[in-house]
Structure formats: structure tokens, C-alpha cells
Amino acid sequence: MTPEEEKIVRARQKSRARIMALLLLAFVILVFAISIVKISQGIPLKAT
């Protein structure tokens, strides 16, 4: 692979990594928000 191709591949990998990090962060925030709402409403948190 030429150096230019390697740069392109690395840029794509970096872009994908950022997107995955943002999706993971969004998921964590969603789970946290749901937990806070359930706790504030007094709904027991149980895995079923």
C-alpha cells in the first residue's frame, strides 16, 4: 500500500472510531437517563 492509501485508510478508521465512540456515549447517557427516571418515580430496578 502506498503512503497515500495508508493515510486514507487511517482517516477512515479514525472516523469510524469517532462514530462508535459517539454511539457508545449516547447509549450510556440513555441508560443513565432511564435509570434516573425510574429511580425518581420509585420503580424498582430489576433485571427480568
N, C-alpha and C positions, 0 to 999 in steps of 0.2 A: 504494500500500500504506500502511496506517495504521502509526503508530509501534508499536502493539502487535503487529501482524503481523510487522513487521520484527524486533522483539525475539524473537519465536517462531522465525522463520527463522534468525536468528543463533545462537540457542541450539541448534537442531538441527544447524547447520553445525559449531558448536563441539564438540558431542557426537560427530558423525561423525569430525571431525578427531582427537579423542582416541582413538577406537576404532581408526582407521587407524594412528595412532602406536603404539599398544599392539601391534597385529598386526605392524607392521614391526619393532618391538623384539623381539617373540617370534621372528620369523623370523631375525633377526640372531643372537640367542642360540642358536637351534637350529643354524644353520650353524657358528657358532663352536664349539659343543659337539661336533658331529660331527667337525670338523677336529681338535680336541684329542684326541678318542678315536682317530682314525685315526693321528695323529702318535705318540701314546703306544704304539700297537700296531705301529708300524713299517710301516703300509700306505702305499705311495706315493700322494701326492695327484696325480691326473692327470685331466684332463678327457677323457672319452670319450663 
